[in-house]
Amino acid sequence: MRVDKVDHSKSTTLARDLYEALANGDRQRLGQLLHPQFVGHVTEGLPLGLGGDYRGPDEMRRDFWGKIAKSFAAKAQPSDFRALDDGRLLVQGRYVGEARASGAKLDAEFIHILRFADGQISGLTQLTDSERWAKAVQTDEGVSGLSAVEFSVEGGLATIRMNRPEVHNAIDATMAEALYEVAKRCANDPAIRAVLLLGNGRSFTVGGDLAFLANTKESELPGLLRAMTGPYHDALRTFSRLSVPIVAGVQGAAAGGGLGMMYCADIVVAADNAKIATGFGTLGLSMDGGNSWFLPRLVGMRRAAELYFEDRVLDANEALEWGLVTRVVPVAELQEQALACASRLASGPTRAYGEVRRLYRESLGATLAEQLGAETEALCRTASTADATGAIASFVGKRKPVFSGR
């Protein structure tokens, strides 16, 4: 078999033809596209025993794609085609559809790495969120099921708990997608008036899942990191732009890209056992999670450089001194105090909180004149709210104001 290093346009055309043939169930076209020595490597953990290796186009078509078609009405929708240096093609996209038995929706990101030989596709390596596939075939659960992140809303307070305590809430592709999902729910739910971010177990989050990354081939690592940081950074962008205040309760390790979850918060309550570090340098990596944007603004350029270049690990009191956390409490009191703080904010003047959140964020790129103008406009908007009218009347009448968030 002669391995081809085909040009990008040709490999992209072959890939597009593959997805079209699969969508149309065109067996004849698949036979033309797939090399006789085709090998498929499919994500372990997929339901129905689908994970593993498939050798030959017939086995791939019959035992993988055929079984998927029997259980799912779904299509692979590619969105990005990227040529790799060794001639392979990295394709990113989503599987979209539903399980035939349960009717549960399927929406799972994928990465496909295609290899070529003799003008045909000789191999496909698939990476996808197996948990989303499994959820879809369970008749008692829909697409709303989350396991890597716990999410609840009560009394106007949304509580988000990173839920991989066995690995100190390390962020893998599943958690990244889940965080983006709950961030969107927070942004789209007008009943939410505050958000509480927590980590189950002994740590807030240690950042990226190194064990997951270590099991990835070197040539595939950049594509995997791109796919993981995509939804995670979308989550951080969404959290940072919410019109409601965010409180983070941080215990144990808070590190790497996971620090982005802490940076998004307006109030950070840290346990006295908290340890904060970037940790990227020891891995030979730069950084993600908004570290390069938030750190210089929170602690200054010199201290930001010290954290990264000298691999500093800050304890809770040092983090307080540096301005990374708001206050430090005994670890036994963390959950209670973080919840109390978030609950107070959830009963506050939500519209005013949202305006101030935006003012602070936009001040970083505004002149004084621009900021003064923005303050005037925001002040006038909040003055027209029911909360402001009622609070002013309560102040004059020497009563405690009650805010409705309107």
C-alpha atoms as a printed R data frame, in Angstrom:
    type eleno elety resid chain resno       x      y      z
1   ATOM     1    CA   MET     A     1   0.000  0.000  0.000
2   ATOM     2    CA   ARG     A     2   1.496  3.306 -1.089
3   ATOM     3    CA   VAL     A     3   0.776  6.007  1.489
4   ATOM     4    CA   ASP     A     4  -0.138  9.290 -0.182
5   ATOM     5    CA   LYS     A     5   0.755 12.773  0.946
6   ATOM     6    CA   VAL     A     6  -2.087 14.332 -1.011
7   ATOM     7    CA   ASP     A     7  -2.657 18.049 -1.290
8   ATOM     8    CA   HIS     A     8  -5.198 19.656  1.025
9   ATOM     9    CA   SER     A     9  -7.845 20.291 -1.606
10  ATOM    10    CA   LYS     A    10  -7.815 16.691 -2.829
11  ATOM    11    CA   SER     A    11  -7.921 15.179  0.667
12  ATOM    12    CA   THR     A    12 -10.742 17.551  1.629
13  ATOM    13    CA   THR     A    13 -12.702 16.516 -1.447
14  ATOM    14    CA   LEU     A    14 -12.304 12.834 -0.565
15  ATOM    15    CA   ALA     A    15 -13.388 13.552  3.007
16  ATOM    16    CA   ARG     A    16 -16.460 15.509  1.925
17  ATOM    17    CA   ASP     A    17 -17.392 12.679 -0.436
18  ATOM    18    CA   LEU     A    18 -17.091 10.233  2.463
19  ATOM    19    CA   TYR     A    19 -19.488 12.208  4.683
20  ATOM    20    CA   GLU     A    20 -21.926 12.640  1.819
21  ATOM    21    CA   ALA     A    21 -21.858  8.904  1.014
22  ATOM    22    CA   LEU     A    22 -22.447  8.042  4.670
23  ATOM    23    CA   ALA     A    23 -25.340 10.503  4.928
24  ATOM    24    CA   ASN     A    24 -26.959  9.052  1.803
25  ATOM    25    CA   GLY     A    25 -26.195  5.407  2.580
26  ATOM    26    CA   ASP     A    26 -24.365  5.162 -0.750
27  ATOM    27    CA   ARG     A    27 -22.557  1.810 -0.490
28  ATOM    28    CA   GLN     A    28 -21.225  1.962 -4.024
29  ATOM    29    CA   ARG     A    29 -19.550  5.325 -3.420
30  ATOM    30    CA   LEU     A    30 -18.131  4.108 -0.095
31  ATOM    31    CA   GLY     A    31 -16.590  1.183 -1.948
32  ATOM    32    CA   GLN     A    32 -14.891  3.610 -4.308
33  ATOM    33    CA   LEU     A    33 -13.617  5.870 -1.546
34  ATOM    34    CA   LEU     A    34 -12.233  3.291  0.899
35  ATOM    35    CA   HIS     A    35  -8.903  1.559  0.284
36  ATOM    36    CA   PRO     A    36  -8.990 -2.277  0.353
37  ATOM    37    CA   GLN     A    37  -6.633 -2.183  3.366
38  ATOM    38    CA   PHE     A    38  -8.698  0.441  5.188
39  ATOM    39    CA   VAL     A    39  -8.393  0.404  9.009
40  ATOM    40    CA   GLY     A    40 -10.763  2.218 11.365
41  ATOM    41    CA   HIS     A    41  -9.905  3.071 14.993
42  ATOM    42    CA   VAL     A    42 -13.077  3.976 16.896
43  ATOM    43    CA   THR     A    43 -13.461  5.535 20.367
44  ATOM    44    CA   GLU     A    44 -13.492  2.964 23.156
45  ATOM    45    CA   GLY     A    45 -16.565  3.106 25.380
46  ATOM    46    CA   LEU     A    46 -19.126  3.728 22.658
47  ATOM    47    CA   PRO     A    47 -22.436  1.955 23.406
48  ATOM    48    CA   LEU     A    48 -23.549 -1.259 21.713
49  ATOM    49    CA   GLY     A    49 -19.961 -2.542 21.736
50  ATOM    50    CA   LEU     A    50 -19.034 -0.261 18.858
51  ATOM    51    CA   GLY     A    51 -15.616  0.855 20.142
52  ATOM    52    CA   GLY     A    52 -12.403 -0.694 18.854
53  ATOM    53    CA   ASP     A    53 -10.678 -1.477 15.555
54  ATOM    54    CA   TYR     A    54 -12.220 -2.409 12.217
55  ATOM    55    CA   ARG     A    55 -10.099 -3.912  9.470
56  ATOM    56    CA   GLY     A    56 -11.194 -3.633  5.865
57  ATOM    57    CA   PRO     A    57 -13.938 -1.488  4.313
58  ATOM    58    CA   ASP     A    58 -16.559 -4.235  4.575
59  ATOM    59    CA   GLU     A    59 -16.057 -4.695  8.309
60  ATOM    60    CA   MET     A    60 -16.153 -0.931  8.904
61  ATOM    61    CA   ARG     A    61 -19.277 -0.523  6.805
62  ATOM    62    CA   ARG     A    62 -21.120 -3.560  8.155
63  ATOM    63    CA   ASP     A    63 -20.081 -3.701 11.822
64  ATOM    64    CA   PHE     A    64 -19.652 -0.025 12.627
65  ATOM    65    CA   TRP     A    65 -21.525  2.292 10.307
66  ATOM    66    CA   GLY     A    66 -24.234 -0.333  9.723
67  ATOM    67    CA   LYS     A    67 -24.869 -0.857 13.442
68  ATOM    68    CA   ILE     A    68 -24.939  2.893 14.033
69  ATOM    69    CA   ALA     A    69 -27.590  3.259 11.304
70  ATOM    70    CA   LYS     A    70 -29.736  0.605 12.991
71  ATOM    71    CA   SER     A    71 -29.663  2.368 16.365
72  ATOM    72    CA   PHE     A    72 -29.334  6.031 15.443
73  ATOM    73    CA   ALA     A    73 -30.835  8.392 12.901
74  ATOM    74    CA   ALA     A    74 -27.749 10.597 12.900
75  ATOM    75    CA   LYS     A    75 -25.339 12.308 10.568
76  ATOM    76    CA   ALA     A    76 -21.729 13.374 10.875
77  ATOM    77    CA   GLN     A    77 -21.629 17.078 10.078
78  ATOM    78    CA   PRO     A    78 -18.051 18.231  9.414
79  ATOM    79    CA   SER     A    79 -17.230 21.879 10.061
80  ATOM    80    CA   ASP     A    80 -13.448 22.193  9.734
81  ATOM    81    CA   PHE     A    81 -10.839 20.458  7.574
82  ATOM    82    CA   ARG     A    82  -7.193 20.895  8.539
83  ATOM    83    CA   ALA     A    83  -4.168 19.381  6.758
84  ATOM    84    CA   LEU     A    84  -1.502 17.804  8.984
85  ATOM    85    CA   ASP     A    85   2.186 17.935  8.118
86  ATOM    86    CA   ASP     A    86   2.399 14.193  7.412
87  ATOM    87    CA   GLY     A    87  -0.356 14.284  4.788
88  ATOM    88    CA   ARG     A    88  -3.222 13.230  7.027
89  ATOM    89    CA   LEU     A    89  -6.378 15.318  7.365
90  ATOM    90    CA   LEU     A    90  -7.942 16.368 10.666
91  ATOM    91    CA   VAL     A    91 -11.693 16.911 10.490
92  ATOM    92    CA   GLN     A    92 -13.758 18.445 13.270
93  ATOM    93    CA   GLY     A    93 -17.526 18.436 13.441
94  ATOM    94    CA   ARG     A    94 -20.551 17.101 15.264
95  ATOM    95    CA   TYR     A    95 -22.722 13.995 15.220
96  ATOM    96    CA   VAL     A    96 -26.307 15.228 15.207
97  ATOM    97    CA   GLY     A    97 -29.486 13.159 15.319
98  ATOM    98    CA   GLU     A    98 -31.378 10.913 17.693
99  ATOM    99    CA   ALA     A    99 -31.504  7.363 19.024
100 ATOM   100    CA   ARG     A   100 -34.149  5.335 17.206
101 ATOM   101    CA   ALA     A   101 -35.385  3.465 20.300
102 ATOM   102    CA   SER     A   102 -35.491  6.242 22.879
103 ATOM   103    CA   GLY     A   103 -35.896  9.267 20.648
104 ATOM   104    CA   ALA     A   104 -33.252 10.999 22.777
105 ATOM   105    CA   LYS     A   105 -31.263 13.635 20.951
106 ATOM   106    CA   LEU     A   106 -27.632 13.050 20.035
107 ATOM   107    CA   ASP     A   107 -25.259 16.006 19.787
108 ATOM   108    CA   ALA     A   108 -21.616 15.003 20.169
109 ATOM   109    CA   GLU     A   109 -18.441 16.615 18.913
110 ATOM   110    CA   PHE     A   110 -16.016 14.511 16.889
111 ATOM   111    CA   ILE     A   111 -12.486 14.576 15.573
112 ATOM   112    CA   HIS     A   112 -11.655 12.350 12.610
113 ATOM   113    CA   ILE     A   113  -8.091 11.864 11.410
114 ATOM   114    CA   LEU     A   114  -8.077 10.491  7.877
115 ATOM   115    CA   ARG     A   115  -5.176  8.747  6.139
116 ATOM   116    CA   PHE     A   116  -4.799  8.285  2.398
117 ATOM   117    CA   ALA     A   117  -3.167  5.771  0.062
118 ATOM   118    CA   ASP     A   118  -3.379  5.171 -3.674
119 ATOM   119    CA   GLY     A   119  -5.876  8.010 -4.053
120 ATOM   120    CA   GLN     A   120  -8.299  6.517 -1.511
121 ATOM   121    CA   ILE     A   121  -9.023  6.806  2.209
122 ATOM   122    CA   SER     A   122  -6.919  4.167  3.945
123 ATOM   123    CA   GLY     A   123  -7.727  4.876  7.578
124 ATOM   124    CA   LEU     A   124  -9.930  6.783  9.984
125 ATOM   125    CA   THR     A   125  -9.262  7.453 13.666
126 ATOM   126    CA   GLN     A   126 -12.315  8.673 15.550
127 ATOM   127    CA   LEU     A   127 -12.404 10.650 18.790
128 ATOM   128    CA   THR     A   128 -15.815 11.502 20.214
129 ATOM   129    CA   ASP     A   129 -17.708 11.878 23.486
130 ATOM   130    CA   SER     A   130 -18.796  8.278 24.117
131 ATOM   131    CA   GLU     A   131 -20.892  9.313 27.102
132 ATOM   132    CA   ARG     A   132 -23.216 11.387 24.943
133 ATOM   133    CA   TRP     A   133 -23.794  8.388 22.680
134 ATOM   134    CA   ALA     A   134 -24.485  6.185 25.706
135 ATOM   135    CA   LYS     A   135 -26.953  8.678 27.159
136 ATOM   136    CA   ALA     A   136 -28.894  8.793 23.914
137 ATOM   137    CA   VAL     A   137 -29.562  5.047 23.872
138 ATOM   138    CA   GLN     A   138 -30.787  4.973 27.465
139 ATOM   139    CA   THR     A   139 -34.555  5.272 27.304
140 ATOM   140    CA   ASP     A   140 -34.854  6.840 30.749
141 ATOM   141    CA   GLU     A   141 -32.448  9.714 30.069
142 ATOM   142    CA   GLY     A   142 -32.397 12.468 27.497
143 ATOM   143    CA   VAL     A   143 -29.724 14.720 26.177
144 ATOM   144    CA   SER     A   144 -30.027 16.908 29.255
145 ATOM   145    CA   GLY     A   145 -28.230 14.317 31.393
146 ATOM   146    CA   LEU     A   146 -24.880 15.512 32.713
147 ATOM   147    CA   SER     A   147 -22.357 13.562 34.750
148 ATOM   148    CA   ALA     A   148 -19.057 15.427 34.502
149 ATOM   149    CA   VAL     A   149 -20.855 18.532 35.770
150 ATOM   150    CA   GLU     A   150 -23.775 18.739 38.202
151 ATOM   151    CA   PHE     A   151 -26.219 21.572 37.543
152 ATOM   152    CA   SER     A   152 -29.221 22.793 39.505
153 ATOM   153    CA   VAL     A   153 -31.261 25.973 39.868
154 ATOM   154    CA   GLU     A   154 -33.122 26.861 43.050
155 ATOM   155    CA   GLY     A   155 -34.376 30.197 44.280
156 ATOM   156    CA   GLY     A   156 -32.699 32.058 41.435
157 ATOM   157    CA   LEU     A   157 -29.292 30.508 42.223
158 ATOM   158    CA   ALA     A   158 -27.635 28.229 39.668
159 ATOM   159    CA   THR     A   159 -25.161 25.830 41.261
160 ATOM   160    CA   ILE     A   160 -22.522 24.228 39.045
161 ATOM   161    CA   ARG     A   161 -20.339 21.474 40.478
162 ATOM   162    CA   MET     A   162 -17.467 19.986 38.522
163 ATOM   163    CA   ASN     A   163 -17.944 16.297 39.166
164 ATOM   164    CA   ARG     A   164 -14.854 14.202 38.509
165 ATOM   165    CA   PRO     A   165 -13.606 13.988 42.095
166 ATOM   166    CA   GLU     A   166 -11.636 10.789 41.489
167 ATOM   167    CA   VAL     A   167  -9.251 12.766 39.234
168 ATOM   168    CA   HIS     A   168  -9.480 16.077 41.125
169 ATOM   169    CA   ASN     A   169 -11.964 17.422 38.561
170 ATOM   170    CA   ALA     A   170  -9.479 17.234 35.708
171 ATOM   171    CA   ILE     A   171 -11.016 18.699 32.576
172 ATOM   172    CA   ASP     A   172 -11.424 16.290 29.671
173 ATOM   173    CA   ALA     A   173 -13.485 16.661 26.502
174 ATOM   174    CA   THR     A   174 -16.660 15.536 28.278
175 ATOM   175    CA   MET     A   175 -16.324 18.105 31.055
176 ATOM   176    CA   ALA     A   176 -15.411 20.864 28.600
177 ATOM   177    CA   GLU     A   177 -18.590 20.199 26.623
178 ATOM   178    CA   ALA     A   178 -20.647 19.961 29.823
179 ATOM   179    CA   LEU     A   179 -19.336 23.281 31.133
180 ATOM   180    CA   TYR     A   180 -20.249 24.967 27.867
181 ATOM   181    CA   GLU     A   181 -23.695 23.394 28.031
182 ATOM   182    CA   VAL     A   182 -24.421 24.687 31.550
183 ATOM   183    CA   ALA     A   183 -22.934 28.097 30.726
184 ATOM   184    CA   LYS     A   184 -25.433 28.400 27.868
185 ATOM   185    CA   ARG     A   185 -28.252 27.353 30.177
186 ATOM   186    CA   CYS     A   186 -27.258 30.086 32.616
187 ATOM   187    CA   ALA     A   187 -27.155 32.661 29.826
188 ATOM   188    CA   ASN     A   188 -30.581 31.652 28.499
189 ATOM   189    CA   ASP     A   189 -32.503 31.325 31.766
190 ATOM   190    CA   PRO     A   190 -33.935 34.677 32.933
191 ATOM   191    CA   ALA     A   191 -34.849 33.141 36.300
192 ATOM   192    CA   ILE     A   192 -31.161 32.790 37.228
193 ATOM   193    CA   ARG     A   193 -29.921 35.713 39.359
194 ATOM   194    CA   ALA     A   194 -26.529 34.379 40.523
195 ATOM   195    CA   VAL     A   195 -24.188 31.455 39.830
196 ATOM   196    CA   LEU     A   196 -22.147 29.366 42.285
197 ATOM   197    CA   LEU     A   197 -19.127 27.431 40.941
198 ATOM   198    CA   LEU     A   198 -17.796 24.495 42.985
199 ATOM   199    CA   GLY     A   199 -15.725 21.358 42.589
200 ATOM   200    CA   ASN     A   200 -16.761 18.063 44.148
201 ATOM   201    CA   GLY     A   201 -14.160 16.214 46.191
202 ATOM   202    CA   ARG     A   202 -10.850 17.496 47.526
203 ATOM   203    CA   SER     A   203  -9.990 19.894 44.686
204 ATOM   204    CA   PHE     A   204 -11.604 22.698 42.731
205 ATOM   205    CA   THR     A   205  -9.955 21.556 39.474
206 ATOM   206    CA   VAL     A   206  -6.397 20.633 38.516
207 ATOM   207    CA   GLY     A   207  -6.955 21.770 34.911
208 ATOM   208    CA   GLY     A   208  -6.503 19.549 31.862
209 ATOM   209    CA   ASP     A   209  -6.725 15.759 32.199
210 ATOM   210    CA   LEU     A   210  -3.090 14.750 31.735
211 ATOM   211    CA   ALA     A   211  -3.836 11.014 31.774
212 ATOM   212    CA   PHE     A   212  -6.265 11.511 28.889
213 ATOM   213    CA   LEU     A   213  -3.709 13.557 26.976
214 ATOM   214    CA   ALA     A   214  -0.886 11.101 27.694
215 ATOM   215    CA   ASN     A   215  -2.822  8.346 25.899
216 ATOM   216    CA   THR     A   216  -3.009 10.419 22.717
217 ATOM   217    CA   LYS     A   217  -0.521 10.005 19.875
218 ATOM   218    CA   GLU     A   218   1.927 12.876 19.567
219 ATOM   219    CA   SER     A   219   0.743 13.787 16.083
220 ATOM   220    CA   GLU     A   220  -2.885 13.891 17.243
221 ATOM   221    CA   LEU     A   221  -2.304 15.930 20.407
222 ATOM   222    CA   PRO     A   222  -2.542 19.421 18.826
223 ATOM   223    CA   GLY     A   223  -5.869 18.589 17.219
224 ATOM   224    CA   LEU     A   224  -7.225 17.102 20.421
225 ATOM   225    CA   LEU     A   225  -6.162 20.135 22.459
226 ATOM   226    CA   ARG     A   226  -7.802 22.416 19.907
227 ATOM   227    CA   ALA     A   227 -11.020 20.429 20.139
228 ATOM   228    CA   MET     A   228 -10.984 20.448 23.963
229 ATOM   229    CA   THR     A   229 -10.119 24.105 24.437
230 ATOM   230    CA   GLY     A   230 -12.802 25.130 21.940
231 ATOM   231    CA   PRO     A   231 -15.873 24.338 24.071
232 ATOM   232    CA   TYR     A   232 -14.021 25.120 27.312
233 ATOM   233    CA   HIS     A   233 -13.049 28.594 26.133
234 ATOM   234    CA   ASP     A   234 -16.591 29.091 24.845
235 ATOM   235    CA   ALA     A   235 -17.783 28.263 28.358
236 ATOM   236    CA   LEU     A   236 -15.399 30.800 29.894
237 ATOM   237    CA   ARG     A   237 -16.477 33.485 27.433
238 ATOM   238    CA   THR     A   238 -20.113 32.791 28.241
239 ATOM   239    CA   PHE     A   239 -19.573 32.817 32.005
240 ATOM   240    CA   SER     A   240 -17.582 36.053 31.826
241 ATOM   241    CA   ARG     A   241 -20.389 37.784 29.919
242 ATOM   242    CA   LEU     A   242 -23.280 36.657 32.111
243 ATOM   243    CA   SER     A   243 -25.439 39.472 33.435
244 ATOM   244    CA   VAL     A   244 -25.505 37.930 36.903
245 ATOM   245    CA   PRO     A   245 -22.773 37.713 39.564
246 ATOM   246    CA   ILE     A   246 -20.679 34.570 39.978
247 ATOM   247    CA   VAL     A   247 -19.222 33.171 43.200
248 ATOM   248    CA   ALA     A   248 -16.541 30.453 43.224
249 ATOM   249    CA   GLY     A   249 -15.781 28.239 46.204
250 ATOM   250    CA   VAL     A   250 -12.209 26.969 45.828
251 ATOM   251    CA   GLN     A   251 -10.651 24.168 47.850
252 ATOM   252    CA   GLY     A   252  -7.517 22.101 47.356
253 ATOM   253    CA   ALA     A   253  -5.852 22.371 43.976
254 ATOM   254    CA   ALA     A   254  -6.824 25.067 41.489
255 ATOM   255    CA   ALA     A   255  -4.422 24.869 38.593
256 ATOM   256    CA   GLY     A   256  -3.667 25.159 34.895
257 ATOM   257    CA   GLY     A   257  -6.472 25.973 32.522
258 ATOM   258    CA   GLY     A   258  -8.923 25.208 35.326
259 ATOM   259    CA   LEU     A   259  -8.041 28.574 36.843
260 ATOM   260    CA   GLY     A   260 -10.298 30.070 34.180
261 ATOM   261    CA   MET     A   261 -13.303 28.899 36.190
262 ATOM   262    CA   MET     A   262 -12.006 30.890 39.143
263 ATOM   263    CA   TYR     A   263 -11.188 33.953 37.046
264 ATOM   264    CA   CYS     A   264 -14.776 34.160 35.774
265 ATOM   265    CA   ALA     A   265 -16.063 34.659 39.302
266 ATOM   266    CA   ASP     A   266 -16.673 38.067 40.858
267 ATOM   267    CA   ILE     A   267 -16.233 36.730 44.393
268 ATOM   268    CA   VAL     A   268 -13.777 33.897 45.139
269 ATOM   269    CA   VAL     A   269 -14.095 32.255 48.544
270 ATOM   270    CA   ALA     A   270 -11.007 30.094 49.108
271 ATOM   271    CA   ALA     A   271 -10.513 27.356 51.670
272 ATOM   272    CA   ASP     A   272  -7.401 27.591 53.810
273 ATOM   273    CA   ASN     A   273  -6.057 24.451 52.082
274 ATOM   274    CA   ALA     A   274  -6.219 25.974 48.592
275 ATOM   275    CA   LYS     A   275  -3.131 25.734 46.361
276 ATOM   276    CA   ILE     A   276  -2.983 27.780 43.167
277 ATOM   277    CA   ALA     A   277  -0.534 27.270 40.296
278 ATOM   278    CA   THR     A   278  -0.396 27.519 36.523
279 ATOM   279    CA   GLY     A   279   1.793 24.413 36.128
280 ATOM   280    CA   PHE     A   280   2.092 24.701 32.353
281 ATOM   281    CA   GLY     A   281   5.849 25.248 32.224
282 ATOM   282    CA   THR     A   282   6.640 21.899 33.829
283 ATOM   283    CA   LEU     A   283   4.683 20.262 30.976
284 ATOM   284    CA   GLY     A   284   6.404 22.201 28.215
285 ATOM   285    CA   LEU     A   285   3.150 23.947 27.349
286 ATOM   286    CA   SER     A   286   2.184 27.606 27.113
287 ATOM   287    CA   MET     A   287  -1.247 28.231 28.660
288 ATOM   288    CA   ASP     A   288  -5.002 28.260 28.138
289 ATOM   289    CA   GLY     A   289  -8.087 28.961 30.216
290 ATOM   290    CA   GLY     A   290  -7.672 32.721 29.905
291 ATOM   291    CA   ASN     A   291  -4.529 32.736 32.043
292 ATOM   292    CA   SER     A   292  -2.640 35.095 29.720
293 ATOM   293    CA   TRP     A   293  -5.531 37.580 29.801
294 ATOM   294    CA   PHE     A   294  -6.714 37.432 33.409
295 ATOM   295    CA   LEU     A   295  -3.442 37.030 35.304
296 ATOM   296    CA   PRO     A   296  -1.713 40.288 34.228
297 ATOM   297    CA   ARG     A   297  -4.917 42.170 34.986
298 ATOM   298    CA   LEU     A   298  -5.433 40.576 38.404
299 ATOM   299    CA   VAL     A   299  -1.886 40.451 39.763
300 ATOM   300    CA   GLY     A   300   0.221 42.569 37.381
301 ATOM   301    CA   MET     A   301   2.693 41.532 34.720
302 ATOM   302    CA   ARG     A   302   5.611 40.844 37.101
303 ATOM   303    CA   ARG     A   303   3.682 38.461 39.317
304 ATOM   304    CA   ALA     A   304   1.995 36.828 36.336
305 ATOM   305    CA   ALA     A   305   5.488 36.129 34.933
306 ATOM   306    CA   GLU     A   306   6.637 34.806 38.302
307 ATOM   307    CA   LEU     A   307   3.725 32.362 38.483
308 ATOM   308    CA   TYR     A   308   4.498 30.896 35.063
309 ATOM   309    CA   PHE     A   309   8.268 31.118 34.664
310 ATOM   310    CA   GLU     A   310   9.144 30.158 38.236
311 ATOM   311    CA   ASP     A   311   6.350 27.580 38.612
312 ATOM   312    CA   ARG     A   312   5.132 29.260 41.784
313 ATOM   313    CA   VAL     A   313   2.541 27.482 43.902
314 ATOM   314    CA   LEU     A   314   0.564 29.906 46.050
315 ATOM   315    CA   ASP     A   315  -1.141 28.920 49.262
316 ATOM   316    CA   ALA     A   316  -4.492 30.461 50.168
317 ATOM   317    CA   ASN     A   317  -3.067 33.423 52.102
318 ATOM   318    CA   GLU     A   318  -0.576 34.239 49.328
319 ATOM   319    CA   ALA     A   319  -3.404 34.083 46.787
320 ATOM   320    CA   LEU     A   320  -5.341 36.513 48.985
321 ATOM   321    CA   GLU     A   321  -2.363 38.859 49.200
322 ATOM   322    CA   TRP     A   322  -1.882 38.732 45.416
323 ATOM   323    CA   GLY     A   323  -5.548 39.503 44.767
324 ATOM   324    CA   LEU     A   324  -6.502 36.170 43.215
325 ATOM   325    CA   VAL     A   325  -9.126 35.366 45.861
326 ATOM   326    CA   THR     A   326 -11.537 37.519 47.849
327 ATOM   327    CA   ARG     A   327 -11.248 35.905 51.265
328 ATOM   328    CA   VAL     A   328  -9.984 32.764 52.986
329 ATOM   329    CA   VAL     A   329 -12.134 30.576 55.252
330 ATOM   330    CA   PRO     A   330 -11.591 27.250 57.058
331 ATOM   331    CA   VAL     A   331 -12.062 24.358 54.651
332 ATOM   332    CA   ALA     A   332 -14.902 22.979 56.780
333 ATOM   333    CA   GLU     A   333 -16.830 26.220 56.262
334 ATOM   334    CA   LEU     A   334 -16.172 26.717 52.546
335 ATOM   335    CA   GLN     A   335 -19.384 25.265 51.120
336 ATOM   336    CA   GLU     A   336 -21.554 27.049 53.672
337 ATOM   337    CA   GLN     A   337 -19.916 30.446 53.231
338 ATOM   338    CA   ALA     A   338 -19.757 30.270 49.432
339 ATOM   339    CA   LEU     A   339 -23.431 29.280 49.314
340 ATOM   340    CA   ALA     A   340 -24.392 32.072 51.717
341 ATOM   341    CA   CYS     A   341 -22.548 34.637 49.597
342 ATOM   342    CA   ALA     A   342 -24.114 33.418 46.342
343 ATOM   343    CA   SER     A   343 -27.586 33.312 47.920
344 ATOM   344    CA   ARG     A   344 -27.257 36.931 49.067
345 ATOM   345    CA   LEU     A   345 -26.337 37.982 45.540
346 ATOM   346    CA   ALA     A   346 -29.243 35.971 44.104
347 ATOM   347    CA   SER     A   347 -31.623 38.107 46.171
348 ATOM   348    CA   GLY     A   348 -29.978 41.401 45.172
349 ATOM   349    CA   PRO     A   349 -30.588 43.983 42.413
350 ATOM   350    CA   THR     A   350 -29.819 41.684 39.482
351 ATOM   351    CA   ARG     A   351 -30.060 44.316 36.743
352 ATOM   352    CA   ALA     A   352 -27.645 46.624 38.568
353 ATOM   353    CA   TYR     A   353 -25.225 43.739 39.182
354 ATOM   354    CA   GLY     A   354 -25.288 42.913 35.489
355 ATOM   355    CA   GLU     A   355 -24.558 46.501 34.484
356 ATOM   356    CA   VAL     A   356 -21.606 46.748 36.878
357 ATOM   357    CA   ARG     A   357 -20.272 43.422 35.695
358 ATOM   358    CA   ARG     A   358 -20.297 44.748 32.137
359 ATOM   359    CA   LEU     A   359 -18.777 48.091 33.160
360 ATOM   360    CA   TYR     A   360 -15.875 46.396 34.906
361 ATOM   361    CA   ARG     A   361 -15.261 44.085 31.952
362 ATOM   362    CA   GLU     A   362 -15.384 46.823 29.321
363 ATOM   363    CA   SER     A   363 -13.305 49.265 31.375
364 ATOM   364    CA   LEU     A   364 -10.221 47.235 30.502
365 ATOM   365    CA   GLY     A   365 -10.296 48.518 26.949
366 ATOM   366    CA   ALA     A   366 -11.943 51.928 27.441
367 ATOM   367    CA   THR     A   367 -10.671 55.439 27.961
368 ATOM   368    CA   LEU     A   368 -11.831 57.430 30.993
369 ATOM   369    CA   ALA     A   369 -14.128 59.519 28.800
370 ATOM   370    CA   GLU     A   370 -15.675 56.395 27.286
371 ATOM   371    CA   GLN     A   371 -16.105 54.811 30.694
372 ATOM   372    CA   LEU     A   372 -17.772 57.897 32.162
373 ATOM   373    CA   GLY     A   373 -20.235 57.867 29.280
374 ATOM   374    CA   ALA     A   374 -20.896 54.153 29.767
375 ATOM   375    CA   GLU     A   375 -21.516 54.732 33.481
376 ATOM   376    CA   THR     A   376 -24.101 57.404 32.737
377 ATOM   377    CA   GLU     A   377 -25.972 55.147 30.319
378 ATOM   378    CA   ALA     A   378 -25.891 52.193 32.722
379 ATOM   379    CA   LEU     A   379 -27.029 54.370 35.624
380 ATOM   380    CA   CYS     A   380 -30.014 55.599 33.624
381 ATOM   381    CA   ARG     A   381 -30.955 52.060 32.636
382 ATOM   382    CA   THR     A   382 -30.863 50.833 36.234
383 ATOM   383    CA   ALA     A   383 -32.772 53.904 37.418
384 ATOM   384    CA   SER     A   384 -35.733 52.767 35.328
385 ATOM   385    CA   THR     A   385 -35.941 49.344 36.993
386 ATOM   386    CA   ALA     A   386 -38.515 48.310 39.572
387 ATOM   387    CA   ASP     A   387 -35.688 47.368 41.930
388 ATOM   388    CA   ALA     A   388 -34.229 50.877 41.904
389 ATOM   389    CA   THR     A   389 -37.619 52.541 42.366
390 ATOM   390    CA   GLY     A   390 -38.471 50.274 45.285
391 ATOM   391    CA   ALA     A   391 -35.025 50.559 46.899
392 ATOM   392    CA   ILE     A   392 -35.043 54.364 46.796
393 ATOM   393    CA   ALA     A   393 -38.487 54.386 48.390
394 ATOM   394    CA   SER     A   394 -37.299 51.930 51.038
395 ATOM   395    CA   PHE     A   395 -34.263 54.103 51.800
396 ATOM   396    CA   VAL     A   396 -36.441 57.181 52.277
397 ATOM   397    CA   GLY     A   397 -38.878 55.179 54.385
398 ATOM   398    CA   LYS     A   398 -36.012 53.606 56.389
399 ATOM   399    CA   ARG     A   399 -37.037 50.103 55.352
400 ATOM   400    CA   LYS     A   400 -34.887 47.230 54.145
401 ATOM   401    CA   PRO     A   401 -35.229 46.945 50.374
402 ATOM   402    CA   VAL     A   402 -36.517 43.773 48.775
403 ATOM   403    CA   PHE     A   403 -35.245 43.140 45.255
404 ATOM   404    CA   SER     A   404 -37.071 41.119 42.611
405 ATOM   405    CA   GLY     A   405 -34.372 41.229 39.948
406 ATOM   406    CA   ARG     A   406 -36.475 43.421 37.657
